[in-house]
Amino acid sequence: MAATVGTPASRQGELIRRAEDLFPGGVNSPVRAFRSVGRAPLMLEAGAGARVRDADGRWYVDYIGAWGPAILGHGHPDVIEAVRAAALNGFALGATSPAEVVLGEAIRAAVPSMEKLRFTSSGTEAAMSALRLARGATGRDLVVKFAGGYHGHSDGLLVEAGSGLATLALPGSAGVPAQVASATVVVPINDLDGVRSAFERHPDRIAAVIVEPVAANVGVIAPAPGFLDGLRELASANGALLIFDEVITGFRVAHGGAQARYGVRPDLTVLGKIVGGGMPVGAYGGRRDLMANVAPDGPVYQAGTLSGHPLTMAAGAATLALLDEAAYERLEAAGAALETGLRNAAAEAGRTVGIARVGSLLTVFFRDEIPTTADEAMTSDRAAYARFFGAMLDAGILLPPSQFEAWFLSLAHDPATIEETVTAAGEAFRA
Ligand SMILES: *Cc1c(COP(=O)(O)O)cnc(C)c1O
């Protein structure tokens, strides 16, 4: 039970102590430390369907979903079999493998704007490389991003807004040179005027606008009507490229990603997470004339020893093969059922929350309404979220350990699992 989680007497507690001696914060990616919810971190060692098991043998209904990739649920037999078969052929061989062609064609069939693409080993690399390409292709240096938009941890993208609209950014991390950060212009999400003013203030200097078409790293913030179309027009009118970072939304909010759901065609797209089926992955691609700039065809250098890894390609292809139209209908239904159930549970508990949802991505914001910008999201009651998180964890439901991370549903979240979650929430909203 929860009383033993992280206590020294438990196996999990002992492993966490050893991890804390090895890794900063005991983790290899910061949010896993559970700091923002004030709980001992979990050590997870197995997943099956909608559930994960900690190192003390306790199972939880899982809404972290590996931070996005686990759209089929954990350990789908088809994916396991594909990876097993690929592994028997000896892992990476240092040349292009048939599996890269298979997954590349599957991605392009779903996301036709990616006329050519390149696989990387992480979303960070793919976003960073897409920007290098945008700069190389346009001969311009500046990039517009949105406050609260996350595009991996490369220097130029790890920036926060300065005060006011369309200011040149300040570093969002120690160790990012001010000069690098100042090549990024930060604008609030959903603020087309801010983008327009950025183009006015920096004429002929902006290479690209990069956006999460559904923001999902400050909690879920859907694009306001006309926002993505407006970005398309402004980028084209000013000779800049439009880059959709669909690392989360790709194969998540629709088979063809947010660009299919909202009907806007970007020049370049960044993918990750789901397309690797749970293995390390990233990909970037887009217009054929732009991709012609990438080495060895062109002067923009980008490489990766393990890019297009056969095990990743096998897991990704097996995953995409199961994501048909019916799958997205089921994900939508599961998301809607969870949203409605949580809304009712909150109302019965006398708790006001804003529930934001796009398909199978959902955030319960502990504030009066759903936010439309990162600044609004930041006014959420984090202490209340931490109490809710803790009560849900004690009831066997694992939520993302931060108010500002999306809940990820999977095809394994069946109606009974959603019901179990909603019942637990009825109590947890009173915590
Ligand atoms: C996760 C994420 C990334 C970074 O991907 P990594 O594989 O963690 O490097 C980039 N963009 C978005 C939108 C993401 O959610």
Ligand as a Chemical Component Dictionary entry (heavy atoms), coordinates in Angstrom:
data_LIG
# 
_chem_comp.id                   LIG 
_chem_comp.type                 NON-POLYMER 
_chem_comp.pdbx_formal_charge   0 
_chem_comp.three_letter_code    LIG 
# 
loop_
_chem_comp_atom.comp_id 
_chem_comp_atom.atom_id 
_chem_comp_atom.alt_atom_id 
_chem_comp_atom.type_symbol 
_chem_comp_atom.charge 
_chem_comp_atom.model_Cartn_x 
_chem_comp_atom.model_Cartn_y 
_chem_comp_atom.model_Cartn_z 
_chem_comp_atom.pdbx_ordinal 
LIG C1 C1 C 0 8.709  15.303 -25.721 1  
LIG C2 C2 C 0 8.734  16.470 -26.636 2  
LIG C3 C3 C 0 9.897  16.861 -27.342 3  
LIG C4 C4 C 0 11.229 16.247 -27.051 4  
LIG O1 O1 O 0 11.301 14.903 -27.352 5  
LIG P1 P1 P 0 12.432 14.008 -26.614 6  
LIG O2 O2 O 0 12.322 12.679 -27.298 7  
LIG O3 O3 O 0 12.070 13.996 -25.164 8  
LIG O4 O4 O 0 13.735 14.664 -26.857 9  
LIG C5 C5 C 0 9.790  17.854 -28.296 10 
LIG N1 N1 N 0 8.618  18.461 -28.542 11 
LIG C6 C6 C 0 7.496  18.131 -27.888 12 
LIG C7 C7 C 0 6.216  18.818 -28.233 13 
LIG C8 C8 C 0 7.522  17.144 -26.890 14 
LIG O5 O5 O 0 6.405  16.871 -26.190 15 
# 
loop_
_chem_comp_bond.comp_id 
_chem_comp_bond.atom_id_1 
_chem_comp_bond.atom_id_2 
_chem_comp_bond.value_order 
_chem_comp_bond.pdbx_ordinal 
LIG C1 C2 SING 1  
LIG C2 C3 SING 2  
LIG C2 C8 DOUB 3  
LIG C3 C4 SING 4  
LIG C3 C5 DOUB 5  
LIG C4 O1 SING 6  
LIG O1 P1 SING 7  
LIG P1 O2 DOUB 8  
LIG P1 O3 SING 9  
LIG P1 O4 SING 10 
LIG C5 N1 SING 11 
LIG N1 C6 DOUB 12 
LIG C6 C7 SING 13 
LIG C6 C8 SING 14 
LIG C8 O5 SING 15 
# 
